Amino acid sequence: MAATDLDTAAAQQLYGSKYTHNVMFLCNHNSCRSQMADAWLRTIAAQREMEVGVASAGIVGGTAVKEGAITVMGEVGVDISGYTSDAMADFDHERFDAVISCCGCGDKLNDEKAVWKARALFEDWNLDDPPAIDPGDLSEFRRVRDEIKVKVEELLDFLAEETHIVRPIRETHRMLKLGLGLKFARAVACEHDLTEALARAEEPSEPAHASDQRPTHAELLVNPQAQL
């Protein structure tokens, strides 16, 4: 196997069908912000024991990882010195269900690139560009590094909720709509620790007070679009 084939195979171990979610971080050249986001997600997902795949790429194309990014990530114990700078064109958008534009460059995802914005989750974080504004002491690299960490933590919180709460409720809703009955719904609820919500769904509904128009747990179970 050629060296490039080995590199491709190694990269694909970081994302793919074995993961519950796969996240793509995009920026213009995959040299700084998207690299730090990629590294934070790998690190924090591993700490949380979450099955989330990740890759990063440049919309315009790959160049090289900025030394400033390597330095400031190293300061927090995350080594990105071996990361590669890759082009978005080398990836298949269908392999990712979450796409994050790190640099406010979502408007560049048009024409044939628009498919990247049509994934299940798309966000534009619009982060400042450290190499363009840093005064030479890496302070801007550190500030953006820390901002990215917070955003990645929030992203993983959302993906965890979607995995353990939203998906099972949707599946239970689907079963009920198909007429499979509460027996099958209970099995899904038990598997995902939603038994309490399902038990409430089986209870007779009490008349709602005029001042309380919020949906019941039963209504939430059969209508995930309802809001508490």
Residue frames as a rotation matrix with the C-alpha (Angstrom) as fourth column:
MET 1
0.580 0.815 0.000 0.00
0.815 -0.580 0.000 0.00
0.000 0.000 -1.000 0.00
ALA 2
-0.106 -0.622 0.776 1.39
0.558 -0.683 -0.471 3.40
0.823 0.383 0.419 -0.98
ALA 3
-0.833 -0.299 -0.466 2.17
0.553 -0.412 -0.724 6.00
0.025 -0.861 0.509 1.67
THR 4
-0.805 0.580 0.127 -0.72
-0.545 -0.807 0.227 8.20
0.234 0.114 0.966 0.50
ASP 5
-0.019 0.803 -0.595 -3.08
-0.166 0.585 0.794 5.22
0.986 0.114 0.123 0.79
LEU 6
-0.332 -0.171 -0.928 -1.86
0.809 0.453 -0.373 4.62
0.485 -0.875 -0.012 4.33
ASP 7
-0.997 -0.035 -0.075 -2.47
0.066 -0.881 -0.468 8.26
-0.050 -0.472 0.880 5.20
THR 8
-0.459 0.886 -0.057 -5.99
-0.647 -0.290 0.705 8.08
0.609 0.361 0.707 3.78
ALA 9
0.031 0.450 -0.893 -6.76
0.288 0.851 0.439 4.87
0.957 -0.270 -0.103 5.67
ALA 10
-0.651 -0.342 -0.678 -5.46
0.735 -0.061 -0.675 6.37
0.190 -0.938 0.291 8.91
ALA 11
-0.941 0.318 0.120 -7.54
-0.328 -0.942 -0.074 9.53
0.089 -0.109 0.990 8.44
GLN 12
-0.214 0.929 -0.303 -10.69
-0.492 0.165 0.855 7.52
0.844 0.332 0.422 7.82
GLN 13
-0.352 0.056 -0.934 -10.25
0.679 0.702 -0.214 5.79
0.644 -0.710 -0.285 11.18
LEU 14
-0.953 -0.060 -0.296 -11.05
0.253 -0.692 -0.676 9.17
-0.165 -0.719 0.675 12.72
TYR 15
-0.337 0.908 -0.248 -14.50
-0.759 -0.418 -0.499 9.29
-0.557 0.020 0.831 11.12
GLY 16
-0.797 0.095 -0.596 -16.89
-0.414 0.633 0.655 6.93
0.439 0.769 -0.465 9.39
SER 17
0.027 0.953 -0.303 -19.82
-0.384 0.290 0.877 4.59
0.923 0.093 0.373 9.91
LYS 18
-0.226 -0.138 -0.964 -18.53
0.673 0.693 -0.257 3.20
0.704 -0.707 -0.063 13.22
TYR 19
-0.970 -0.159 -0.181 -19.22
0.241 -0.684 -0.689 6.56
-0.014 -0.712 0.702 14.87
THR 20
-0.148 0.964 -0.218 -22.60
0.848 0.010 -0.530 7.78
-0.509 -0.264 -0.819 16.09
HIS 21
0.896 0.332 -0.296 -21.91
0.153 -0.854 -0.497 11.23
-0.417 0.400 -0.816 14.66
ASN 22
-0.035 -0.912 0.408 -19.30
0.981 0.046 0.187 12.60
-0.189 0.407 0.894 12.27
VAL 23
0.735 0.228 -0.639 -18.29
0.273 -0.962 -0.030 16.26
-0.621 -0.152 -0.769 12.37
MET 24
0.104 -0.691 0.715 -16.48
0.964 -0.108 -0.244 18.22
0.246 0.715 0.655 9.67
PHE 25
0.411 -0.088 -0.907 -14.77
0.392 -0.881 0.263 21.50
-0.823 -0.464 -0.327 10.60
LEU 26
0.349 -0.219 0.911 -14.22
0.917 -0.120 -0.380 23.85
0.193 0.968 0.159 7.68
CYS 27
0.413 -0.172 -0.894 -12.26
0.114 -0.964 0.238 27.06
-0.903 -0.201 -0.379 7.18
ASN 28
0.727 -0.064 -0.683 -10.55
-0.629 -0.460 -0.626 28.66
-0.274 0.885 -0.375 4.21
HIS 29
0.236 -0.776 -0.585 -7.22
-0.745 0.243 -0.622 26.78
0.625 0.582 -0.521 4.27
ASN 30
0.911 0.161 -0.380 -7.46
0.080 0.835 0.545 24.28
0.405 -0.527 0.747 7.15
SER 31
0.015 -0.998 0.066 -4.42
0.263 -0.060 -0.963 25.85
0.965 0.032 0.261 8.77
CYS 32
-0.837 -0.374 0.399 -5.50
-0.212 -0.451 -0.867 27.17
0.504 -0.811 0.298 12.17
ARG 33
-0.401 0.732 0.551 -9.07
-0.912 -0.266 -0.312 27.46
-0.082 -0.628 0.774 13.50
SER 34
0.591 0.665 -0.456 -10.40
-0.716 0.693 0.083 24.25
0.371 0.278 0.886 11.98
GLN 35
-0.113 -0.718 -0.686 -7.27
-0.045 0.694 -0.719 22.41
0.993 -0.051 -0.111 13.11
MET 36
-0.883 -0.201 0.424 -7.75
-0.398 -0.157 -0.904 23.52
0.248 -0.967 0.059 16.72
ALA 37
0.030 0.972 0.234 -11.46
-0.995 0.050 -0.081 22.61
-0.091 -0.230 0.969 16.57
ASP 38
0.440 0.029 -0.898 -10.59
-0.423 0.889 -0.178 19.19
0.793 0.458 0.403 15.15
ALA 39
-0.527 -0.769 -0.362 -8.08
0.011 0.420 -0.907 18.60
0.850 -0.482 -0.213 17.95
TRP 40
-0.715 0.318 0.622 -10.41
-0.699 -0.308 -0.646 19.78
-0.013 -0.897 0.443 20.72
LEU 41
0.370 0.920 -0.127 -13.20
-0.917 0.384 0.106 17.52
0.146 0.077 0.986 19.52
ARG 42
0.191 -0.374 -0.908 -10.92
-0.128 0.907 -0.401 14.47
0.973 0.192 0.125 19.32
THR 43
-0.771 -0.636 0.029 -9.61
-0.073 0.043 -0.996 15.21
0.633 -0.770 -0.080 22.81
ILE 44
-0.620 0.574 0.535 -12.87
-0.773 -0.330 -0.542 16.03
-0.135 -0.750 0.648 24.59
ALA 45
0.404 0.767 -0.499 -14.90
-0.819 0.546 0.176 13.29
0.407 0.337 0.849 22.88
ALA 46
-0.089 -0.524 -0.847 -12.28
0.027 0.849 -0.528 10.77
0.996 -0.070 -0.061 24.03
GLN 47
-0.922 -0.253 0.293 -12.42
-0.248 -0.194 -0.949 12.13
0.297 -0.948 0.117 27.58
ARG 48
-0.283 0.913 0.295 -16.22
-0.910 -0.159 -0.382 11.79
-0.302 -0.377 0.876 27.57
GLU 49
-0.782 -0.081 0.618 -16.04
0.043 0.982 0.183 8.38
-0.622 0.169 -0.765 25.86
MET 50
0.327 0.879 -0.348 -18.27
-0.328 -0.240 -0.914 9.63
-0.886 0.413 0.210 23.05
GLU 51
-0.207 -0.314 0.927 -18.32
0.698 0.616 0.365 7.95
-0.686 0.722 0.091 19.64
VAL 52
0.809 0.405 -0.427 -17.95
0.045 -0.766 -0.642 11.08
-0.587 0.500 -0.637 17.51
GLY 53
0.147 -0.749 0.646 -15.83
0.954 0.281 0.108 11.05
-0.263 0.600 0.755 14.37
VAL 54
0.690 0.045 -0.723 -14.11
0.057 -0.998 -0.007 14.20
-0.722 -0.036 -0.691 13.15
ALA 55
-0.039 -0.736 0.676 -12.18
0.993 0.049 0.111 15.69
-0.115 0.675 0.729 10.25
SER 56
0.386 0.125 -0.914 -11.24
0.127 -0.988 -0.082 19.17
-0.914 -0.085 -0.398 9.12
ALA 57
-0.075 -0.347 0.935 -10.62
0.968 0.198 0.151 20.69
-0.238 0.917 0.321 5.72
GLY 58
-0.610 -0.204 -0.765 -10.10
0.073 -0.977 0.202 23.90
-0.789 0.068 0.611 3.77
ILE 59
0.498 0.863 0.081 -12.84
0.246 -0.051 -0.968 25.18
-0.832 0.502 -0.238 1.49
VAL 60
0.673 -0.351 -0.651 -10.29
-0.708 -0.559 -0.431 26.85
-0.213 0.751 -0.625 -0.77
GLY 61
0.583 -0.511 -0.632 -7.72
-0.055 0.750 -0.659 24.11
0.811 0.419 0.409 -0.23
GLY 62
0.868 -0.320 -0.380 -5.14
0.474 0.305 0.826 22.83
-0.148 -0.897 0.417 2.22
THR 63
0.618 -0.741 0.263 -1.86
-0.452 -0.609 -0.652 24.62
0.643 0.283 -0.711 3.00
ALA 64
-0.357 -0.695 -0.624 -0.01
0.321 0.536 -0.781 23.87
0.877 -0.479 0.032 6.25
VAL 65
0.589 0.542 -0.600 -0.83
0.726 -0.028 0.687 23.95
0.355 -0.840 -0.410 9.95
LYS 66
0.516 -0.356 0.779 0.20
-0.246 -0.933 -0.264 27.28
0.820 -0.055 -0.569 11.48
GLU 67
-0.412 -0.779 -0.472 3.07
0.360 0.336 -0.870 27.12
0.837 -0.529 0.142 13.96
GLY 68
-0.702 0.197 0.685 1.12
-0.607 -0.669 -0.430 29.38
0.374 -0.717 0.589 16.32
ALA 69
0.418 0.908 -0.041 -1.73
-0.797 0.388 0.463 26.89
0.436 -0.161 0.885 16.44
ILE 70
0.336 -0.389 -0.858 0.68
0.230 0.917 -0.326 24.03
0.913 -0.088 0.398 17.11
THR 71
-0.692 -0.708 0.142 2.33
0.082 -0.272 -0.959 26.00
0.717 -0.652 0.247 19.92
VAL 72
-0.526 0.504 0.685 -0.79
-0.818 -0.521 -0.244 27.11
0.233 -0.689 0.686 21.79
MET 73
0.614 0.704 -0.356 -2.47
-0.569 0.708 0.418 23.71
0.546 -0.054 0.836 21.53
GLY 74
0.022 -0.714 -0.700 0.73
0.315 0.669 -0.673 22.17
0.949 -0.206 0.240 22.87
GLU 75
-0.708 -0.279 0.649 0.48
-0.413 -0.582 -0.701 24.49
0.573 -0.764 0.296 25.86
VAL 76
0.032 0.803 0.595 -2.76
-0.995 0.082 -0.057 22.73
-0.095 -0.590 0.802 26.88
GLY 77
-0.386 -0.338 0.858 -1.38
-0.472 0.872 0.131 19.26
-0.793 -0.354 -0.496 26.24
VAL 78
0.651 0.625 0.432 -2.82
0.117 0.479 -0.870 18.69
-0.750 0.616 0.239 22.78
ASP 79
-0.410 -0.910 -0.054 -0.28
-0.048 -0.037 0.998 17.80
-0.911 0.412 -0.029 20.09
ILE 80
0.745 0.660 0.097 -1.31
0.085 0.050 -0.995 18.78
-0.662 0.749 -0.018 16.56
SER 81
-0.018 -0.860 -0.511 2.21
-0.644 -0.381 0.663 18.83
-0.765 0.341 -0.547 15.11
GLY 82
-0.819 -0.323 0.474 1.41
0.070 0.764 0.641 15.76
-0.570 0.558 -0.603 13.03
TYR 83
0.220 0.974 0.058 -1.89
0.305 -0.012 -0.952 17.03
-0.927 0.227 -0.299 11.66
THR 84
-0.693 -0.385 0.610 -2.20
0.680 -0.067 0.730 17.54
-0.241 0.920 0.308 7.91
SER 85
-0.389 0.541 -0.746 -3.86
-0.340 -0.837 -0.430 20.44
-0.856 0.087 0.509 6.10
ASP 86
-0.697 0.193 0.690 -6.40
0.565 0.741 0.363 19.02
-0.441 0.643 -0.626 3.68
ALA 87
-0.897 0.398 -0.193 -8.81
-0.432 -0.688 0.583 20.25
0.099 0.607 0.789 1.01
MET 88
-0.232 0.913 0.336 -12.59
-0.589 0.142 -0.795 19.92
-0.774 -0.382 0.505 1.35
ALA 89
0.263 0.329 -0.907 -12.67
-0.961 0.174 -0.216 18.54
0.086 0.928 0.362 -2.20
ASP 90
-0.612 -0.595 -0.522 -10.94
-0.537 0.796 -0.279 15.39
0.581 0.109 -0.806 -0.92
PHE 91
-0.907 0.330 0.263 -13.88
-0.083 0.471 -0.878 14.51
-0.414 -0.818 -0.400 1.35
ASP 92
-0.616 0.787 0.001 -17.38
0.385 0.300 0.873 13.13
0.687 0.539 -0.488 0.75
HIS 93
-0.638 0.394 0.661 -20.02
-0.636 -0.754 -0.164 15.35
0.434 -0.525 0.732 2.37
GLU 94
0.354 0.874 -0.332 -22.30
-0.523 0.479 0.705 12.36
0.775 -0.076 0.627 2.89
ARG 95
-0.116 -0.486 -0.867 -19.88
0.500 0.725 -0.473 10.93
0.858 -0.488 0.159 5.44
PHE 96
-0.941 -0.283 -0.185 -20.67
0.311 -0.510 -0.801 13.79
0.132 -0.812 0.569 7.85
ASP 97
0.016 0.999 -0.042 -23.91
0.903 0.004 0.431 14.70
0.430 -0.045 -0.902 9.59
ALA 98
0.763 0.157 -0.626 -22.58
0.467 -0.804 0.367 17.86
-0.446 -0.573 -0.687 11.26
VAL 99
0.060 -0.722 0.689 -20.64
0.893 -0.269 -0.360 20.58
0.445 0.637 0.629 9.45
ILE 100
0.625 0.052 -0.779 -19.11
0.561 -0.724 0.402 23.58
-0.543 -0.688 -0.482 11.22
SER 101
0.415 -0.499 0.761 -17.74
0.548 -0.531 -0.647 26.58
0.726 0.685 0.053 9.36
CYS 102
0.161 -0.434 -0.887 -15.13
0.974 -0.073 0.212 28.05
-0.157 -0.898 0.411 11.69
CYS 103
-0.676 -0.683 -0.277 -14.39
0.608 -0.729 0.314 31.30
-0.416 0.043 0.908 9.88
GLY 104
0.015 0.748 -0.664 -17.69
-0.076 -0.661 -0.747 32.76
-0.997 0.062 0.047 8.76
CYS 105
-0.733 -0.418 -0.537 -17.05
-0.553 -0.094 0.828 31.33
-0.396 0.904 -0.162 5.32
GLY 106
-0.334 0.692 0.640 -20.41
0.343 0.722 -0.601 29.63
-0.878 0.018 -0.479 4.91
ASP 107
0.539 0.567 -0.623 -21.19
-0.326 -0.542 -0.775 32.02
-0.777 0.621 -0.107 2.05
LYS 108
-0.315 -0.717 -0.622 -18.43
-0.916 0.059 0.396 30.29
-0.248 0.695 -0.675 0.07
LEU 109
-0.802 0.117 0.586 -20.38
0.099 0.993 -0.062 27.06
-0.590 0.008 -0.808 0.19
ASN 110
0.139 0.845 -0.517 -22.44
-0.600 -0.343 -0.723 27.70
-0.788 0.410 0.459 -2.91
ASP 111
0.123 0.023 -0.992 -23.14
-0.956 0.273 -0.112 25.96
0.268 0.962 0.055 -6.21
GLU 112
0.295 -0.015 -0.955 -21.75
-0.143 0.988 -0.060 22.41
0.945 0.155 0.289 -6.03
LYS 113
-0.758 -0.633 -0.153 -20.36
0.094 0.127 -0.987 23.12
0.645 -0.763 -0.037 -2.54
ALA 114
-0.299 0.723 0.623 -23.82
-0.826 -0.523 0.211 23.91
0.479 -0.451 0.753 -1.14
VAL 115
0.355 0.434 -0.828 -24.30
-0.054 0.894 0.445 20.23
0.933 -0.114 0.341 -0.26
TRP 116
-0.577 -0.649 -0.495 -22.07
0.485 0.215 -0.847 20.81
0.657 -0.730 0.190 2.76
LYS 117
-0.873 0.302 0.382 -24.59
-0.468 -0.739 -0.484 23.28
0.136 -0.602 0.787 4.18
ALA 118
0.033 0.962 -0.271 -27.42
-0.813 0.184 0.553 20.81
0.582 0.202 0.788 3.69
ARG 119
-0.636 -0.280 -0.719 -26.23
0.136 0.876 -0.462 18.28
0.760 -0.392 -0.519 6.26
ALA 120
0.164 0.793 -0.586 -28.37
0.783 0.257 0.566 17.56
0.600 -0.552 -0.579 9.35
LEU 121
0.696 -0.015 -0.718 -26.50
0.540 -0.648 0.537 20.22
-0.473 -0.762 -0.443 11.34
PHE 122
0.020 -0.717 0.696 -24.70
0.818 -0.389 -0.424 23.25
0.576 0.578 0.579 9.91
GLU 123
0.778 0.146 -0.611 -23.29
0.517 -0.701 0.491 26.10
-0.357 -0.698 -0.621 11.99
ASP 124
0.299 -0.706 0.642 -21.09
0.476 -0.473 -0.741 29.07
0.827 0.527 0.195 11.17
TRP 125
0.414 -0.180 -0.892 -19.01
0.905 -0.026 0.425 29.96
-0.099 -0.983 0.152 14.24
ASN 126
0.713 -0.089 0.696 -17.42
0.271 -0.880 -0.389 33.04
0.647 0.466 -0.604 12.63
LEU 127
0.665 -0.553 -0.503 -14.25
0.625 0.042 0.779 32.86
-0.410 -0.832 0.374 14.73
ASP 128
0.769 -0.496 -0.403 -11.55
-0.545 -0.838 -0.008 35.52
-0.334 0.226 -0.915 14.48
ASP 129
0.835 -0.537 -0.123 -8.45
0.259 0.580 -0.772 34.60
0.486 0.612 0.623 12.43
PRO 130
0.788 -0.513 -0.340 -5.47
0.317 -0.134 0.939 34.52
-0.527 -0.848 0.057 14.84
PRO 131
-0.104 -0.923 0.371 -2.68
0.934 0.038 0.356 34.81
-0.343 0.383 0.858 12.24
ALA 132
0.007 0.168 0.986 -4.30
0.725 -0.680 0.111 37.98
0.689 0.713 -0.126 10.88
ILE 133
0.622 0.396 0.676 -4.72
-0.093 -0.819 0.566 39.79
0.778 -0.415 -0.472 14.21
ASP 134
0.744 -0.357 -0.565 -2.14
0.668 0.391 0.633 38.37
-0.004 -0.848 0.529 16.62
PRO 135
0.925 -0.378 0.045 0.34
-0.379 -0.925 0.015 41.06
0.036 -0.031 -0.999 17.84
GLY 136
0.208 -0.899 -0.385 3.17
-0.495 0.243 -0.835 38.55
0.844 0.364 -0.394 17.95
ASP 137
-0.587 -0.411 0.698 2.78
-0.802 0.177 -0.570 37.17
0.111 -0.894 -0.433 21.46
LEU 138
-0.815 0.326 -0.479 0.28
0.125 0.906 0.404 34.42
0.566 0.269 -0.779 20.53
SER 139
-0.856 0.516 0.019 -2.38
-0.169 -0.246 -0.955 36.06
-0.488 -0.821 0.298 22.72
GLU 140
-0.118 0.851 -0.511 -4.97
-0.970 -0.208 -0.122 35.94
-0.211 0.482 0.851 19.93
PHE 141
-0.385 -0.078 -0.920 -4.14
-0.430 0.897 0.104 32.33
0.817 0.436 -0.379 19.19
ARG 142
-0.963 -0.021 -0.269 -4.77
0.220 0.514 -0.829 31.52
0.156 -0.857 -0.491 22.86
ARG 143
-0.608 0.789 -0.087 -8.01
-0.538 -0.491 -0.685 33.49
-0.583 -0.370 0.723 23.02
VAL 144
0.019 0.624 -0.781 -9.45
-0.974 0.187 0.125 31.80
0.224 0.759 0.612 19.94
ARG 145
-0.661 -0.322 -0.678 -8.16
-0.183 0.945 -0.270 28.42
0.727 -0.054 -0.684 21.13
ASP 146
-0.958 0.282 -0.051 -10.14
0.109 0.195 -0.975 28.83
-0.265 -0.939 -0.217 24.35
GLU 147
-0.290 0.885 -0.364 -13.26
-0.834 -0.420 -0.357 30.07
-0.469 0.199 0.860 22.51
ILE 148
-0.193 0.167 -0.967 -13.12
-0.751 0.610 0.255 27.01
0.632 0.775 0.007 20.29
LYS 149
-0.930 -0.181 -0.320 -12.89
0.049 0.803 -0.595 24.69
0.364 -0.569 -0.738 23.29
VAL 150
-0.681 0.732 0.017 -16.10
-0.261 -0.221 -0.939 26.13
-0.684 -0.644 0.342 24.75
LYS 151
-0.023 0.698 -0.716 -17.91
-0.983 -0.147 -0.112 25.83
-0.184 0.701 0.689 21.42
VAL 152
-0.464 -0.202 -0.862 -16.75
-0.476 0.878 0.051 22.23
0.747 0.434 -0.504 20.96
GLU 153
-0.990 0.138 -0.029 -17.96
0.092 0.478 -0.873 21.35
-0.106 -0.867 -0.486 24.45
GLU 154
-0.335 0.919 -0.209 -21.36
-0.578 -0.376 -0.724 22.86
-0.744 -0.122 0.657 23.63
LEU 155
-0.094 0.243 -0.966 -21.45
-0.948 0.274 0.161 20.98
0.304 0.931 0.204 20.33
LEU 156
-0.768 -0.249 -0.590 -20.72
-0.123 0.962 -0.246 17.68
0.629 -0.116 -0.769 22.08
ASP 157
-0.816 0.566 0.116 -23.40
-0.141 0.000 -0.990 18.44
-0.561 -0.824 0.080 24.69
PHE 158
-0.037 0.830 -0.557 -25.89
-0.904 -0.265 -0.334 18.88
-0.425 0.491 0.760 21.86
LEU 159
-0.220 -0.101 -0.970 -24.79
-0.736 0.670 0.097 15.70
0.641 0.735 -0.222 20.05
ALA 160
-0.985 -0.129 -0.117 -25.01
-0.015 0.732 -0.681 13.70
0.174 -0.669 -0.723 23.30
GLU 161
-0.493 0.870 0.023 -28.57
-0.374 -0.188 -0.908 14.92
-0.785 -0.456 0.419 23.89
GLU 162
0.050 0.502 -0.864 -29.52
-0.998 -0.007 -0.062 14.19
-0.038 0.865 0.500 20.29
THR 163
-0.553 -0.373 -0.745 -28.11
-0.486 0.871 -0.076 10.67
0.677 0.320 -0.663 20.60
HIS 164
-0.947 0.010 -0.322 -29.55
0.245 0.672 -0.699 9.68
0.209 -0.741 -0.638 23.97
ILE 165
-0.554 0.782 -0.287 -32.84
0.123 -0.264 -0.957 11.61
-0.824 -0.565 0.050 24.09
VAL 166
-0.144 0.550 -0.822 -34.03
-0.788 -0.567 -0.241 12.99
-0.599 0.613 0.515 20.78
ARG 167
-0.604 -0.142 -0.784 -33.33
-0.709 0.545 0.448 9.95
0.364 0.826 -0.430 18.60
PRO 168
-0.956 0.264 -0.126 -34.98
0.292 0.882 -0.370 7.42
0.014 -0.391 -0.920 20.96
ILE 169
-0.376 0.868 -0.324 -38.07
-0.010 -0.353 -0.936 9.62
-0.927 -0.348 0.141 21.32
ARG 170
-0.202 0.266 -0.942 -38.31
-0.937 -0.333 0.107 9.97
-0.285 0.905 0.317 17.56
GLU 171
-0.833 -0.155 -0.531 -37.97
-0.352 0.889 0.293 6.20
0.427 0.431 -0.795 17.17
THR 172
-0.798 0.600 -0.055 -40.71
0.392 0.448 -0.804 5.61
-0.458 -0.663 -0.592 19.76
HIS 173
-0.191 0.713 -0.675 -42.89
-0.481 -0.667 -0.569 8.13
-0.856 0.215 0.470 17.97
ARG 174
-0.472 -0.056 -0.880 -42.30
-0.871 0.183 0.456 6.29
0.135 0.982 -0.135 14.70
MET 175
-0.977 0.086 -0.197 -43.29
0.111 0.987 -0.118 2.96
0.184 -0.137 -0.973 16.26
LEU 176
-0.518 0.833 -0.195 -46.50
0.241 -0.077 -0.967 4.36
-0.820 -0.549 -0.161 17.65
LYS 177
-0.145 0.447 -0.883 -47.39
-0.790 -0.589 -0.169 5.92
-0.596 0.673 0.439 14.29
LEU 178
-0.623 -0.157 -0.766 -46.80
-0.670 0.613 0.419 2.58
0.404 0.774 -0.487 12.59
GLY 179
0.439 0.894 0.092 -49.21
-0.790 0.335 0.514 0.95
0.429 -0.298 0.853 15.05
LEU 180
-0.202 -0.601 -0.773 -46.55
-0.081 0.797 -0.599 -1.25
0.976 -0.058 -0.210 16.62
GLY 181
0.689 0.676 -0.261 -47.96
0.206 0.162 0.965 -0.42
0.695 -0.719 -0.028 20.04
LEU 182
0.648 -0.364 0.669 -46.53
-0.716 -0.590 0.373 0.38
0.259 -0.721 -0.643 23.44
LYS 183
0.888 -0.361 0.286 -44.89
0.183 0.847 0.499 -3.04
-0.422 -0.390 0.818 23.81
PHE 184
0.377 -0.773 0.510 -42.31
0.871 0.109 -0.478 -2.11
0.315 0.624 0.715 21.19
ALA 185
0.463 -0.168 0.870 -42.14
-0.097 -0.986 -0.138 1.48
0.881 -0.021 -0.473 22.42
ARG 186
0.928 -0.111 0.355 -41.34
-0.353 0.038 0.935 0.20
-0.117 -0.993 -0.004 25.92
ALA 187
0.664 -0.716 0.214 -38.42
0.713 0.693 0.107 -1.80
-0.225 0.082 0.971 24.53
VAL 188
0.163 -0.591 0.790 -36.91
0.586 -0.586 -0.560 1.31
0.794 0.554 0.251 22.96
ALA 189
0.593 0.137 0.794 -37.59
-0.405 -0.802 0.440 3.38
0.697 -0.582 -0.420 26.06
CYS 190
0.964 -0.239 0.120 -36.00
0.018 0.505 0.863 0.78
-0.267 -0.829 0.491 28.33
GLU 191
0.447 -0.837 0.316 -32.92
0.886 0.367 -0.282 0.56
0.120 0.406 0.906 26.16
HIS 192
-0.238 -0.536 0.810 -32.42
0.492 -0.785 -0.375 4.32
0.837 0.310 0.451 26.28
ASP 193
-0.708 -0.078 -0.702 -33.51
0.704 -0.162 -0.691 4.92
-0.060 -0.984 0.170 29.88
LEU 194
-0.834 0.505 0.224 -36.76
-0.394 -0.828 0.399 6.63
0.386 0.244 0.889 28.87
THR 195
-0.613 0.612 -0.500 -39.04
0.608 0.769 0.195 4.36
0.504 -0.185 -0.843 30.88
GLU 196
-0.569 0.409 -0.714 -40.24
0.551 -0.455 -0.700 7.15
-0.610 -0.792 0.033 33.12
ALA 197
-0.720 0.290 -0.631 -41.28
-0.548 -0.794 0.261 9.28
-0.425 0.534 0.731 30.17
LEU 198
-0.736 0.448 -0.508 -43.06
-0.223 0.548 0.806 6.32
0.639 0.707 -0.304 28.57
ALA 199
-0.640 0.513 -0.572 -44.87
0.765 0.495 -0.412 5.47
0.072 -0.701 -0.709 31.81
ARG 200
-0.569 0.424 -0.705 -46.19
0.053 -0.836 -0.546 9.00
-0.821 -0.348 0.453 31.92
ALA 201
-0.788 0.263 -0.556 -47.28
-0.614 -0.262 0.745 8.65
0.050 0.928 0.368 28.33
GLU 202
-0.693 0.525 -0.494 -49.47
0.298 0.833 0.467 5.68
0.656 0.176 -0.734 29.32
GLU 203
-0.712 0.422 -0.561 -51.13
0.574 -0.110 -0.811 7.54
-0.404 -0.900 -0.164 32.20
PRO 204
0.268 0.862 0.431 -54.48
0.953 -0.302 0.012 9.26
0.140 0.407 -0.902 31.64
SER 205
-0.645 -0.503 0.575 -53.99
0.480 -0.852 -0.208 12.92
0.595 0.141 0.791 30.98
GLU 206
-0.282 0.524 -0.804 -55.28
0.807 -0.323 -0.494 15.33
-0.519 -0.788 -0.332 33.59
PRO 207
0.656 0.561 0.506 -57.33
0.742 -0.602 -0.295 18.28
0.139 0.569 -0.811 32.36
ALA 208
-0.437 -0.877 0.201 -55.00
0.836 -0.478 -0.270 21.14
0.333 0.050 0.942 31.61
HIS 209
0.114 0.399 -0.910 -55.44
0.674 -0.704 -0.224 24.39
-0.730 -0.588 -0.349 33.43
ALA 210
0.878 0.303 0.369 -56.08
0.478 -0.564 -0.673 27.41
0.004 0.768 -0.640 31.28
SER 211
0.794 -0.601 -0.086 -52.88
-0.553 -0.775 0.306 28.96
-0.251 -0.195 -0.948 32.61
ASP 212
-0.168 -0.866 0.471 -50.76
-0.436 0.494 0.752 25.93
-0.884 -0.079 -0.460 31.67
GLN 213
0.777 0.473 -0.415 -50.64
-0.538 0.158 -0.828 25.28
-0.326 0.867 0.377 27.94
ARG 214
-0.271 -0.950 -0.155 -47.37
-0.937 0.223 0.271 23.34
-0.223 0.218 -0.950 27.94
PRO 215
0.244 0.337 -0.909 -47.46
-0.625 0.771 0.118 19.89
0.741 0.540 0.399 26.28
THR 216
0.753 0.036 0.657 -47.54
-0.568 0.541 0.621 16.85
-0.333 -0.840 0.428 28.54
HIS 217
-0.349 -0.897 0.272 -44.81
-0.625 0.439 0.645 14.20
-0.698 0.055 -0.714 28.51
ALA 218
-0.017 0.419 0.908 -47.18
0.456 0.812 -0.366 11.99
-0.890 0.408 -0.205 26.53
GLU 219
0.920 0.371 -0.122 -47.59
0.091 -0.508 -0.857 14.71
-0.380 0.777 -0.501 23.94
LEU 220
0.290 -0.902 -0.319 -43.84
-0.870 -0.388 0.305 15.11
-0.399 0.189 -0.897 23.77
LEU 221
-0.325 -0.424 0.845 -43.44
-0.164 0.906 0.391 11.37
-0.931 -0.012 -0.364 23.27
VAL 222
0.111 0.462 0.880 -45.73
0.780 0.509 -0.365 11.27
-0.616 0.727 -0.304 20.26
ASN 223
0.850 0.127 0.511 -44.84
0.444 -0.692 -0.568 14.75
0.282 0.710 -0.645 18.99
PRO 224
0.097 -0.916 -0.389 -41.11
0.974 0.007 0.227 15.54
-0.205 -0.401 0.893 19.35
GLN 225
-0.385 -0.246 0.889 -41.70
0.592 -0.805 0.034 18.95
0.708 0.539 0.456 17.79
ALA 226
0.727 0.683 0.067 -43.66
0.352 -0.454 0.819 20.07
0.590 -0.571 -0.571 20.85
GLN 227
-0.356 -0.862 0.361 -41.78
0.093 -0.416 -0.904 22.38
0.930 -0.288 0.228 23.20
LEU 228
0.047 0.292 -0.955 -41.86
0.975 0.196 0.108 22.36
0.219 -0.936 -0.276 26.98
